[in-house]
Amino acid sequence: MLHESQGGASGADGGELVVPMAWLYAEYIADELLRTGDLMPPTSFEFRAGRDALALTIFLSDSDDELSGIRVVSQLETWSSLTAYDQPWQEWVRERFAERAAIPSADLELAAAAWRWLEETELLAPDLDAVPVPDEEDGPKVWTPAWQLGLPLGHLAIHLF
């Protein structure tokens, strides 16, 4: 993303490259938590769903724009409570985006892209509400929004850290 230069180094067109460090750092933390938990192969869509859901939680819970100075261990309880099963995470994400909409940023654009992917993508997952069939090895599956699969993975990764 380019924006008008306000001094300092700038590109040939007068714009300055903005690096979305807060989002990239949130993704890095989420990636490390999931890799440490060793829940899914890092190349799977399930892993991506977990990483994106956890990165959104990390990024959007940073209300003071201090993500670069965050101490992961001190935030685990907050992230765990936000990703817990009984919490309205999806509504919380929408509210946080609405609060930040007035100040567009490269970080917010990447977070919004991750949110769109989580909402619009469906993954085939075990149907936890189905009655198990004894002869079926994997059991019945249903198409599930990626965020609904990724959120519990992120929550579990926090607890395994």
HELIX and SHEET records of a PDB file:
HELIX    1   1 MET A   21  GLY A   37  1                                  17    
HELIX    2   2 PHE A   45  LEU A   60  1                                  16    
HELIX    3   3 LEU A   67  GLY A   69  5                                   3    
HELIX    4   4 VAL A   72  THR A   83  1                                  12    
HELIX    5   5 TRP A   89  ARG A  100  1                                  12    
HELIX    6   6 ALA A  106  GLU A  120  1                                  15    
HELIX    7   7 ALA A  146  LEU A  160  1                                  15    
SHEET    1   A 2 LEU A   2  GLU A   4  0                                        
SHEET    2   A 2 GLY A  15  LEU A  17 -1                                        
SHEET    1   B 2 GLU A 122  PRO A 126  0                                        
SHEET    2   B 2 LYS A 141  PRO A 145 -1                                        
END                                                                             
